[in-house]
Amino acid sequence: MKAGNQTLLKKNNQRAIADCIIKNGPISRAELSKRLSISKPTVSANIAELMEMDLLREIGYSCAEIGKKPMLLDFNKEYRYVLAMDFISYYTRNRISIAACNLYCEPVFIETVTLPENYSGETLRTFVPAALDGLCRRNQLDIQRIGKVVLTAPTIEYDADYVKFECRNGDIVNLVECVKPFFSGRIAVKNDINLAALGEKYFGVGRDVDNLFFAWISNGVGGGLILNGQLHEGFTKTGGEIAYSTVYNEATGRMDYFRNLTDMGGIRTYISAKRREAEGSIIAQQLLTDRFTLDMLINAARQGDAFCIEFGSFIGRTASVLVANICSTMDLQMAIIGGDYLGFGEVFLKPFRERIDSLPIGSTRVTTPFYTNSAMYGAFKFGADSIIASLIE
Protein backbone atom coordinates (compact mmCIF):
# COMPACT_ATOMS: atom_id res chain seq x y z
CA MET A 1 0.00 0.00 0.00
CA LYS A 2 1.31 3.45 -0.91
CA ALA A 3 2.40 5.76 1.92
CA GLY A 4 -0.32 8.29 1.09
CA ASN A 5 -3.02 5.64 1.27
CA GLN A 6 -1.61 4.34 4.56
CA THR A 7 -1.74 7.84 6.04
CA LEU A 8 -5.31 8.34 4.86
CA LEU A 9 -6.35 4.96 6.29
CA LYS A 10 -4.76 5.80 9.63
CA LYS A 11 -6.54 9.15 9.83
CA ASN A 12 -9.84 7.52 8.91
CA ASN A 13 -9.34 4.93 11.64
CA GLN A 14 -8.51 7.60 14.18
CA ARG A 15 -11.60 9.61 13.23
CA ALA A 16 -13.74 6.49 13.54
CA ILE A 17 -12.30 5.74 16.99
CA ALA A 18 -12.86 9.29 18.22
CA ASP A 19 -16.39 9.44 16.77
CA CYS A 20 -17.32 6.11 18.37
CA ILE A 21 -16.17 7.25 21.81
CA ILE A 22 -17.86 10.65 21.48
CA LYS A 23 -21.17 9.05 20.51
CA ASN A 24 -21.11 6.08 22.89
CA GLY A 25 -19.05 7.21 25.87
CA PRO A 26 -16.19 5.40 27.63
CA ILE A 27 -15.23 2.14 25.96
CA SER A 28 -12.44 -0.46 26.01
CA ARG A 29 -9.94 -1.17 23.24
CA ALA A 30 -11.44 -4.61 22.66
CA GLU A 31 -14.96 -3.20 22.31
CA LEU A 32 -13.71 -0.54 19.89
CA SER A 33 -12.08 -3.23 17.77
CA LYS A 34 -15.33 -5.19 17.71
CA ARG A 35 -17.62 -2.25 16.92
CA LEU A 36 -15.40 -0.77 14.22
CA SER A 37 -14.19 -4.07 12.71
CA ILE A 38 -10.58 -2.93 13.07
CA SER A 39 -7.89 -5.29 14.33
CA LYS A 40 -6.85 -4.99 17.96
CA PRO A 41 -3.21 -4.08 17.14
CA THR A 42 -4.40 -1.33 14.76
CA VAL A 43 -6.82 0.02 17.36
CA SER A 44 -4.10 0.03 20.03
CA ALA A 45 -1.59 1.78 17.76
CA ASN A 46 -4.05 4.50 16.81
CA ILE A 47 -5.17 4.97 20.40
CA ALA A 48 -1.54 5.46 21.44
CA GLU A 49 -1.23 8.32 18.95
CA LEU A 50 -4.54 9.88 19.99
CA MET A 51 -3.47 9.73 23.64
CA GLU A 52 -0.17 11.37 22.77
CA MET A 53 -2.19 14.16 21.14
CA ASP A 54 -4.19 14.38 24.41
CA LEU A 55 -7.43 13.65 22.55
CA LEU A 56 -8.06 10.40 24.40
CA ARG A 57 -7.53 9.52 28.06
CA GLU A 58 -7.64 6.38 30.14
CA ILE A 59 -10.19 6.91 32.89
CA GLY A 60 -10.05 3.65 34.87
CA TYR A 61 -11.11 0.05 34.73
CA SER A 62 -14.54 -1.20 33.75
CA CYS A 63 -16.94 -2.27 36.49
CA ALA A 64 -17.43 -5.68 34.85
CA GLU A 65 -17.63 -8.31 37.59
CA ILE A 66 -16.46 -11.32 35.56
CA GLY A 67 -12.94 -11.80 34.20
CA LYS A 68 -10.18 -9.28 33.72
CA LYS A 69 -11.46 -5.73 33.93
CA PRO A 70 -10.56 -3.76 30.76
CA MET A 71 -9.22 -0.20 30.84
CA LEU A 72 -11.77 2.33 29.57
CA LEU A 73 -10.95 5.18 27.21
CA ASP A 74 -12.78 8.49 26.95
CA PHE A 75 -12.50 11.50 24.68
CA ASN A 76 -10.88 14.58 26.24
CA LYS A 77 -13.87 16.88 26.09
CA GLU A 78 -11.84 19.69 27.68
CA TYR A 79 -9.22 19.66 24.92
CA ARG A 80 -10.77 22.75 23.37
CA TYR A 81 -13.79 24.96 24.01
CA VAL A 82 -16.44 26.73 21.96
CA LEU A 83 -17.36 30.34 22.60
CA ALA A 84 -20.74 31.44 21.27
CA MET A 85 -22.27 34.88 20.99
CA ASP A 86 -25.97 35.09 20.22
CA PHE A 87 -27.42 38.40 19.07
CA ILE A 88 -30.99 37.24 18.45
CA SER A 89 -32.36 39.08 21.51
CA TYR A 90 -30.63 42.32 20.55
CA TYR A 91 -33.54 43.52 18.45
CA THR A 92 -36.14 43.45 21.18
CA ARG A 93 -34.30 43.15 24.48
CA ASN A 94 -31.02 45.08 24.06
CA ARG A 95 -29.05 42.07 25.30
CA ILE A 96 -26.31 39.77 24.01
CA SER A 97 -26.00 36.18 25.19
CA ILE A 98 -22.44 34.91 25.58
CA ALA A 99 -21.64 31.29 26.43
CA ALA A 100 -18.90 28.69 26.36
CA CYS A 101 -18.98 24.88 26.26
CA ASN A 102 -16.64 21.92 26.06
CA LEU A 103 -16.49 19.52 23.12
CA TYR A 104 -19.45 17.55 24.48
CA CYS A 105 -21.50 20.77 24.32
CA GLU A 106 -21.68 20.90 28.12
CA PRO A 107 -21.89 24.59 29.13
CA VAL A 108 -19.05 26.19 31.06
CA PHE A 109 -21.12 29.34 31.41
CA ILE A 110 -24.15 30.94 29.80
CA GLU A 111 -24.58 34.61 30.60
CA THR A 112 -26.40 37.63 29.23
CA VAL A 113 -24.90 41.08 29.07
CA THR A 114 -26.99 44.21 28.66
CA LEU A 115 -25.78 46.82 26.22
CA PRO A 116 -25.65 50.47 27.32
CA GLU A 117 -28.61 52.59 26.32
CA ASN A 118 -28.24 54.31 22.93
CA TYR A 119 -24.76 52.84 22.51
CA SER A 120 -22.58 53.84 19.58
CA GLY A 121 -20.31 51.80 17.34
CA GLU A 122 -17.28 52.81 19.38
CA THR A 123 -19.03 51.75 22.58
CA LEU A 124 -19.80 48.32 21.09
CA ARG A 125 -16.21 47.82 19.87
CA THR A 126 -15.00 48.42 23.42
CA PHE A 127 -17.84 46.71 25.27
CA VAL A 128 -17.78 43.31 23.51
CA PRO A 129 -14.04 42.51 23.99
CA ALA A 130 -14.21 43.68 27.62
CA ALA A 131 -17.27 41.50 28.28
CA LEU A 132 -15.60 38.46 26.71
CA ASP A 133 -12.40 38.93 28.66
CA GLY A 134 -14.28 39.40 31.93
CA LEU A 135 -16.45 36.32 31.46
CA CYS A 136 -13.50 34.09 30.56
CA ARG A 137 -11.48 35.30 33.53
CA ARG A 138 -14.37 34.91 35.94
CA ASN A 139 -14.99 31.35 34.77
CA GLN A 140 -11.27 30.48 34.62
CA LEU A 141 -11.43 29.73 30.91
CA ASP A 142 -8.12 30.15 29.06
CA ILE A 143 -8.83 32.12 25.89
CA GLN A 144 -6.06 30.20 24.10
CA ARG A 145 -8.00 26.96 24.56
CA ILE A 146 -11.03 28.31 22.72
CA GLY A 147 -10.92 26.47 19.42
CA LYS A 148 -13.90 28.11 17.74
CA VAL A 149 -15.89 31.29 18.20
CA VAL A 150 -19.38 31.13 16.70
CA LEU A 151 -21.22 34.37 16.01
CA THR A 152 -24.94 34.05 15.39
CA ALA A 153 -25.90 36.47 12.64
CA PRO A 154 -29.38 38.04 12.98
CA THR A 155 -29.52 38.55 9.21
CA ILE A 156 -29.07 36.67 5.96
CA GLU A 157 -26.62 39.32 4.76
CA TYR A 158 -23.34 38.07 6.19
CA ASP A 159 -20.20 36.14 5.37
CA ALA A 160 -17.24 34.75 7.30
CA ASP A 161 -15.67 38.18 7.68
CA TYR A 162 -18.63 40.52 7.92
CA VAL A 163 -21.74 40.63 10.07
CA LYS A 164 -23.69 43.87 9.90
CA PHE A 165 -24.88 45.16 13.26
CA GLU A 166 -26.86 48.39 13.64
CA CYS A 167 -26.30 50.22 16.91
CA ARG A 168 -29.00 52.18 18.71
CA ASN A 169 -27.56 55.48 17.50
CA GLY A 170 -27.52 54.28 13.87
CA ASP A 171 -23.84 53.34 13.64
CA ILE A 172 -23.07 50.23 11.58
CA VAL A 173 -20.51 47.87 13.07
CA ASN A 174 -18.92 44.67 11.77
CA LEU A 175 -19.32 42.19 14.63
CA VAL A 176 -16.43 40.08 13.39
CA GLU A 177 -14.06 42.99 13.94
CA CYS A 178 -15.19 43.20 17.58
CA VAL A 179 -13.79 39.74 18.38
CA LYS A 180 -11.02 39.41 15.81
CA PRO A 181 -8.24 40.78 18.09
CA PHE A 182 -8.84 37.83 20.45
CA PHE A 183 -9.71 35.05 18.03
CA SER A 184 -8.36 35.70 14.53
CA GLY A 185 -8.59 32.53 12.45
CA ARG A 186 -11.00 30.85 14.87
CA ILE A 187 -14.22 32.70 14.02
CA ALA A 188 -17.27 31.18 12.32
CA VAL A 189 -20.50 32.96 11.41
CA LYS A 190 -23.87 31.25 11.07
CA ASN A 191 -27.44 32.46 10.70
CA ASP A 192 -29.11 32.55 14.11
CA ILE A 193 -32.29 30.69 13.14
CA ASN A 194 -30.34 27.98 11.32
CA LEU A 195 -28.43 27.47 14.56
CA ALA A 196 -31.71 27.48 16.51
CA ALA A 197 -32.98 24.64 14.33
CA LEU A 198 -29.73 22.76 14.92
CA GLY A 199 -29.98 23.33 18.66
CA GLU A 200 -33.54 22.01 18.86
CA LYS A 201 -32.65 18.99 16.73
CA TYR A 202 -29.83 17.82 18.99
CA PHE A 203 -30.76 19.18 22.43
CA GLY A 204 -34.41 20.21 22.38
CA VAL A 205 -37.82 19.09 21.18
CA GLY A 206 -36.48 17.70 17.89
CA ARG A 207 -34.20 15.03 19.30
CA ASP A 208 -36.44 12.19 18.14
CA VAL A 209 -36.96 13.42 14.56
CA ASP A 210 -34.68 13.97 11.58
CA ASN A 211 -36.78 16.39 9.52
CA LEU A 212 -38.05 19.61 11.03
CA PHE A 213 -38.64 23.30 10.41
CA PHE A 214 -37.99 26.03 12.97
CA ALA A 215 -39.96 29.22 12.31
CA TRP A 216 -38.93 32.33 14.25
CA ILE A 217 -41.67 34.96 14.23
CA SER A 218 -40.93 38.29 15.87
CA ASN A 219 -40.36 41.83 14.58
CA GLY A 220 -37.76 40.02 12.50
CA VAL A 221 -38.60 36.58 11.08
CA GLY A 222 -36.56 33.62 9.91
CA GLY A 223 -36.53 29.88 9.44
CA GLY A 224 -34.18 26.93 9.80
CA LEU A 225 -34.56 23.61 8.02
CA ILE A 226 -33.21 20.23 9.20
CA LEU A 227 -33.33 17.41 6.63
CA ASN A 228 -32.14 13.89 7.40
CA GLY A 229 -30.62 15.11 10.64
CA GLN A 230 -28.48 17.77 8.96
CA LEU A 231 -28.84 21.53 8.64
CA HIS A 232 -29.97 22.40 5.12
CA GLU A 233 -28.66 25.84 4.17
CA GLY A 234 -29.14 25.75 0.42
CA PHE A 235 -27.12 27.25 -2.41
CA THR A 236 -26.95 30.78 -1.01
CA LYS A 237 -27.01 29.75 2.68
CA THR A 238 -30.62 30.95 3.05
CA GLY A 239 -32.42 27.60 3.06
CA GLY A 240 -35.54 27.77 5.22
CA GLU A 241 -35.67 31.57 5.17
CA ILE A 242 -39.28 32.77 5.30
CA ALA A 243 -38.81 36.54 5.53
CA TYR A 244 -39.25 37.00 1.79
CA SER A 245 -41.96 34.40 1.29
CA THR A 246 -45.00 35.96 -0.36
CA VAL A 247 -48.22 35.81 1.67
CA TYR A 248 -51.67 37.34 1.51
CA ASN A 249 -52.06 40.34 3.80
CA GLU A 250 -55.66 40.24 5.07
CA ALA A 251 -55.42 43.80 6.34
CA THR A 252 -54.51 45.37 3.00
CA GLY A 253 -55.99 42.80 0.63
CA ARG A 254 -52.65 42.51 -1.20
CA MET A 255 -49.79 40.05 -1.49
CA ASP A 256 -46.72 41.03 0.50
CA TYR A 257 -43.47 39.71 1.94
CA PHE A 258 -44.10 38.00 5.26
CA ARG A 259 -41.48 40.13 7.00
CA ASN A 260 -43.53 43.23 6.12
CA LEU A 261 -46.43 41.99 8.23
CA THR A 262 -44.60 41.30 11.49
CA ASP A 263 -42.22 44.26 11.82
CA MET A 264 -43.25 47.63 13.27
CA GLY A 265 -44.02 48.97 9.81
CA GLY A 266 -46.38 46.07 9.23
CA ILE A 267 -48.05 46.63 12.60
CA ARG A 268 -48.61 50.30 11.73
CA THR A 269 -50.11 49.27 8.39
CA TYR A 270 -52.48 46.91 10.20
CA ILE A 271 -53.52 49.66 12.61
CA SER A 272 -54.18 52.05 9.74
CA ALA A 273 -56.29 49.46 7.94
CA LYS A 274 -58.23 48.71 11.15
CA ARG A 275 -58.37 52.23 12.56
CA ARG A 276 -61.95 52.00 13.84
CA GLU A 277 -61.21 48.78 15.76
CA ALA A 278 -57.95 50.24 17.04
CA GLU A 279 -59.79 53.19 18.58
CA GLY A 280 -61.51 50.78 20.96
CA SER A 281 -58.26 49.28 22.22
CA ILE A 282 -57.12 49.84 25.81
CA ILE A 283 -53.85 51.11 24.36
CA ALA A 284 -55.50 53.26 21.67
CA GLN A 285 -53.60 56.38 22.66
CA GLN A 286 -50.26 54.67 22.15
CA LEU A 287 -51.37 52.95 18.95
CA LEU A 288 -52.62 56.10 17.30
CA THR A 289 -49.50 58.11 18.16
CA ASP A 290 -47.03 55.35 17.23
CA ARG A 291 -45.77 55.18 20.82
CA PHE A 292 -46.02 51.42 21.04
CA THR A 293 -44.03 48.22 20.87
CA LEU A 294 -44.86 44.61 20.12
CA ASP A 295 -44.70 43.88 23.85
CA MET A 296 -47.46 46.44 24.44
CA LEU A 297 -49.78 44.66 22.00
CA ILE A 298 -48.97 41.29 23.58
CA ASN A 299 -49.63 42.57 27.11
CA ALA A 300 -52.91 44.14 26.03
CA ALA A 301 -53.99 40.88 24.38
CA ARG A 302 -53.31 39.06 27.64
CA GLN A 303 -55.66 41.50 29.34
CA GLY A 304 -58.41 40.56 26.89
CA ASP A 305 -58.09 43.48 24.45
CA ALA A 306 -60.10 42.43 21.37
CA PHE A 307 -58.08 44.45 18.86
CA CYS A 308 -54.73 43.10 20.03
CA ILE A 309 -56.07 39.54 20.25
CA GLU A 310 -57.27 39.77 16.66
CA PHE A 311 -53.88 41.08 15.55
CA GLY A 312 -52.11 38.09 17.16
CA SER A 313 -54.59 35.75 15.50
CA PHE A 314 -54.09 37.48 12.14
CA ILE A 315 -50.32 36.88 12.22
CA GLY A 316 -50.93 33.29 13.37
CA ARG A 317 -53.34 32.62 10.50
CA THR A 318 -50.99 34.09 7.92
CA ALA A 319 -47.87 32.35 9.25
CA SER A 320 -49.65 29.02 9.59
CA VAL A 321 -50.36 28.90 5.85
CA LEU A 322 -46.70 29.54 5.14
CA VAL A 323 -45.42 26.93 7.60
CA ALA A 324 -48.01 24.33 6.54
CA ASN A 325 -46.89 24.68 2.92
CA ILE A 326 -43.27 24.07 3.93
CA CYS A 327 -44.19 21.06 6.06
CA SER A 328 -46.28 19.55 3.27
CA THR A 329 -43.73 20.19 0.51
CA MET A 330 -40.75 18.86 2.50
CA ASP A 331 -42.70 16.05 4.23
CA LEU A 332 -41.51 17.15 7.67
CA GLN A 333 -42.04 15.49 11.03
CA MET A 334 -42.10 18.62 13.16
CA ALA A 335 -42.77 22.36 12.99
CA ILE A 336 -41.27 24.40 15.83
CA ILE A 337 -42.72 27.88 16.32
CA GLY A 338 -40.60 30.38 18.24
CA GLY A 339 -40.22 34.13 18.62
CA ASP A 340 -41.85 36.99 20.46
CA TYR A 341 -45.24 36.44 18.83
CA LEU A 342 -45.59 33.36 21.04
CA GLY A 343 -46.50 35.90 23.72
CA PHE A 344 -49.99 36.11 22.20
CA GLY A 345 -50.50 32.55 23.39
CA GLU A 346 -53.16 30.21 22.05
CA VAL A 347 -54.75 32.76 19.69
CA PHE A 348 -51.45 32.78 17.80
CA LEU A 349 -50.64 29.05 18.00
CA LYS A 350 -54.12 27.64 17.38
CA PRO A 351 -54.09 28.32 13.59
CA PHE A 352 -50.82 26.38 13.24
CA ARG A 353 -52.24 23.31 14.92
CA GLU A 354 -55.51 23.44 13.01
CA ARG A 355 -53.98 24.01 9.59
CA ILE A 356 -51.09 21.58 9.90
CA ASP A 357 -53.25 18.90 11.51
CA SER A 358 -55.59 19.16 8.53
CA LEU A 359 -52.88 18.32 5.99
CA PRO A 360 -53.97 15.20 4.06
CA ILE A 361 -50.45 13.73 4.11
CA GLY A 362 -47.94 13.20 6.87
CA SER A 363 -48.30 13.75 10.59
CA THR A 364 -46.30 16.88 11.31
CA ARG A 365 -46.18 17.77 15.00
CA VAL A 366 -46.49 21.42 16.01
CA THR A 367 -44.57 22.50 19.08
CA THR A 368 -42.58 25.34 20.63
CA PRO A 369 -38.86 25.44 21.45
CA PHE A 370 -37.55 23.54 24.44
CA TYR A 371 -34.86 26.14 25.06
CA THR A 372 -35.37 29.87 25.40
CA ASN A 373 -32.14 30.29 23.47
CA SER A 374 -32.00 27.48 20.92
CA ALA A 375 -29.47 29.30 18.76
CA MET A 376 -26.87 29.16 21.54
CA TYR A 377 -27.08 25.39 21.73
CA GLY A 378 -26.93 25.18 17.95
CA ALA A 379 -23.76 27.28 18.07
CA PHE A 380 -22.35 24.82 20.63
CA LYS A 381 -23.07 21.89 18.30
CA PHE A 382 -21.71 23.57 15.19
CA GLY A 383 -18.58 24.80 16.98
CA ALA A 384 -17.81 21.46 18.67
CA ASP A 385 -18.31 19.53 15.42
CA SER A 386 -16.02 21.97 13.59
CA ILE A 387 -13.26 21.60 16.17
CA ILE A 388 -13.48 17.81 16.32
CA ALA A 389 -13.43 17.55 12.51
CA SER A 390 -10.20 19.57 12.40
CA LEU A 391 -8.37 17.73 15.19
CA ILE A 392 -7.50 14.68 13.09
CA GLU A 393 -6.26 15.86 9.71
C-alpha positions, 0 to 999 in steps of 0.5 A: 500500500502506498504511503499516502493511502496508509496515512489516509487509512490511519486518519480515517481509523482515528476519526472512527475511533474518536467518533465512536467514543464521542457518541457512545461514551467510555469504551475499552480497546477490545470493544472498539475493535469489535464495533469498528471491525478494526484489528486490535493491534491497529486500534491500540496503535491508533489509540496510542497516537490519539493519547499522545495528542491528548485527545483520548484519556484512560479513565479507569477500569470497567466495572465488569464483575467477571474476568479481567477488567478492561481499561476504559478510554474516553474522549478529552472533552476539555481539549478545546472549548467553543465560545458562542455569541448570540445576538438574536435578543438584541432587536427586542431586548437590548441584550447579548448572550455569551456562552462557552462549552466543552467539546461535548456541548456541556456549558461552562457558562451561559450569561447575558450582558446588557448593552448600554442605552443608545450605545454607539459603534465605538461603545460596542467595539470596546464593550464586547471585547471587555465582556468576553475577557471578563467572562473568561477570567471569571470562569477560569477559561483560558482564551487560548483553549477556545478552538472556535468562536461562533457568532450568530448572525441576525440577518441573511446578509453576512459572510465569514468576515462581515456581520452587519450590526446596527447600533442604537444610534444608527452606527453600523458595526462589523461584529467580526471585527469586535472579536477578531483581536482575540480570536483571529482565524478561529471565528465562524459565522452562522445564521441565528435561526439555522443554529436554533434549528440545529440546537432544537434537533440535537438538544431540544424538542427535535431530538427524536426526529430527523426532519423539522422546520424552525420558524422564528416569528418576531419583529424580524422573522426567519426559518431553519430547516433540518433534513435527514438530521443535517442543517440544510442551508441551500445554495446561497445559505438561506435555506428555510428563510421565510422573511421574503416568502410571499403571503396574503395580507388580510389587512390590506388585501394585497400580497406582500413579503411575510417580513412586512407583516410582522415588523413595526411597519407592518403593525402600523399598516395593520392599525391604519387598515383597522383604525376603527377597531384600534380606537376601541383598544385599551392602548389606543392612545399609544397605537394612534400616536405610534408610541407602542411596541410589540410587547405592548400589544402582547400585554394588552392581548393578555388583558383581553383586548379584542383588537390586540387579540385579533392582531395576534390571530391574524399573524398566526393565521398568515404564518400558519399557511406559510409553515403548513406549505413548507411542512407539506412540501418537505414532508416534515415530522415537526414544525417548531414555532418560536419568537416573540409572537408566542407571547400572544399565546393560544390565539397565535398558536391555534391556527398552526395546529388546526392548519397543519393537523388538517394536511392530508399527508404526513403527521407533522407535530407542532410545538414550541422550542424547548430552550429559550435560546435554541441558537446558543445550543446550535452554536455549541453543536456547530462549533464542537463539530467543527473543532473535532473535525479539524483535530485529526487531519 
